[in-house]
């Protein structure tokens, strides 16, 4: 369409405004409306031919990331680790695992990213360490009540001989959250808490020594120039005093809508207030984003109060199913919750822990569900055409919202989840801890394809004779049709849509942080008006809907025929100012 945008006859208009004074004061703060790209190092790019991605591989793809148009990258853990949980079991928080390179590789990556005007955020895992960490190894060699054991949550067992766990908590990964050790004399002794795998013992954050240690860790990476941190399991660091039993028998779910003694304790906020002072003491607007899997937008907002973290992942939005009512309600609730504390909202539809949006939106999956089927669907294949249409429409909807956005590698390619990984190749500890009942998160972590040809695992590796099956997780046949090479010269591809969207978002005065208005344009249409000239419309219905007059800036997938928006499509329109 080429005619100017005329007046819109809105049935109802609802304005959602932020704190204007605060916005004006912080309008230059980069993270308030940044697009941050999550890199899962194992699966991004392999520079040495071992089938596992690494830091040098990431560095080699900086030009791609710059061209994509993102503002920052977030690196999941690359620290020294036995890789029980693919780096989230850290043995040395201030070094690089040889699997990914060394500190000099990290420094070169930082230098190249900065030269490309890309900021770098790294993961910090403060809830637990690896059982190979020096501290935990010292604890195993010490005695009950020792300084070494006081850094972790060691407790005596219940029962006549201490044969029962200290409480009824279960692991997020399945099975018990407690493991009993053998003391140095060979006798069965105390139990230690691990909310995740047994190789991930939880720290005791009531111990000042733990606080001091992580202050050192933060300063180590800040001194190397990182722009911020993603705080893993931010809501789980502090447990209810005395470690009381939890209600029910469902175990420690991350996305809880009811209070549990292992999640969201008030004491975590004292930690983050101290960390905020550390961040603010460094130049360059350093930031932190919390991973707080909390089922309440109001509780989530507590993590971004003015003296705490700058952002928190919006898991409500990530978990919202593909329908207009739920999307509108989640957007409204999310904005209202953070508005009360003066923080910008953030948005995310993919990460390394959930099925990709192509599958979730197509099959109505719940990433916080209690069963594998709820999270990943049944064995039937996804309707790829419908799933990709919805994923692309969801991305454009997200980029039209005020605040910051997070992407996950491969999202821009509209990759589907890979759920037919052979059982003997599954890597996620969830698979083993659930006695092979839960397939885990491998499906979204399969190495991304860069080339149409299968050589070098579809260009993932610089070793051309590496086959797709030899990557650390096997890539499916035909993976190349989703590749960067296949999409980069196709104006209708998902990759090109993302590139165009991020370019428009950066250049358009009405996008980024600011106000939002919902406008009623008809049944099944979610219409969002930004500023003075921008309109985003998403069609959740089955039938094509008429587009209001205006200039079409971008649309997510299907052609716009006869001025109508197809089903499962988002359109961006420009109004004359």
Secondary structure, 3 states (H helix, E strand, C coil): CCCCCCCCCCCCEEEECCCHHHHHHCCCCHHHCCEEEEECHHHCCECCCCCCCCHHHHHHCHHHHHHHCCCEEEECCCEECCCCCCCCCCCEEEEECCCCCCHHHHHHHHHHHHHCCCEEEEEECCCECCCCCHHHHHHHHCCCCCCCHHHECEECCECCCCCECCCCCECCCCCECEEEEECCCCCEEEEEECCCCCCCCEECCCCHHHHHHHHHHHHHHHHCCCCEEEECCHHHCCCCCCCCCCCCCCCCCCCECCCCCCCCCCCHHHHHHHHHHHHHCCCCCCEEEECCCECCHHHHHHHHCCCCCCEECCHHHHCCCCCHHHHHHHHHHHHHHHHCCCCCCEEECCCCCCCCHHHHHHHCCCCCCCCHHHHHCCCCCCCHHHHHHHHHHHHHHHHCCCCEEEEECCHHHCCCCCCCCCHHHCCCHHHHHCCCCCCCCHHHCCCCCCCCCCHHHHCCECCCCCCHHHCCCCCCCCHHHHCHHHHCCCCCCHHHHHHHHHHHHHHCCCCCCCCEEEECCCCCEEEEEECCCEEEEEECCCCCEECCCCEEEEECCCCCCCCEECCCEEEEEECCC
